[in-house]
Amino acid sequence: MTYNFIKAKNPNNIKEQQFATANEIKFSTFTSCVGVIAKKGDLLTGVHLVKFGVDVYLQNAINPPTEAFSANTAAYITTVLLPQNPDAIAIVGFIKEWESTNDMISTADIRAGIQKLTGECKQLKKYQTHNTHGDYYSSVYGAKIVNGEIVIAFEGFE
């Protein structure tokens, strides 16, 4: 699988194709990304998704192969990276762009992947804090647990 993940060194700076588990998490800047956050007990697991992933072990190579986010990637996330039977799951970021048939960059594989991901996540909440790329050029999302619930923090940049 070319689209793979590595554990983030810092749960408050989860970069593209990284994941982390802590009681509070924060993703690096999203420009077209989606993040998945799962709560299990008093811990959150965050996974930073991109439309086209590279083999993280070949990132320094010239023109490393890429792979679109797909149903296979979604299955890997829900069965390997996220905790089993989570209490709650949230998805944040440029969700509508990933789901859209009008987005030039969202391929059928990407749409199938986000549909599988959202379909397999029980107790899912989506946080689309802006409607289109036109609202914000980029954004940063974080999360913490307050009164047993996932609370999303958002900051948009023009």
PyMOL commands that set and color helices and strands:
alter all, ss='L'
color gray80, all
select helices_A, chain A and resi 56-58+71-81+95-99+108-120
alter helices_A, ss='H'
color red, helices_A
select strands_A, chain A and resi 6-7+18-22+24-26+34-40+43-49+52-54+66-68+88-93+124-127+138-146+149-157
alter strands_A, ss='S'
color yellow, strands_A
deselect
rebuild
show_as cartoon
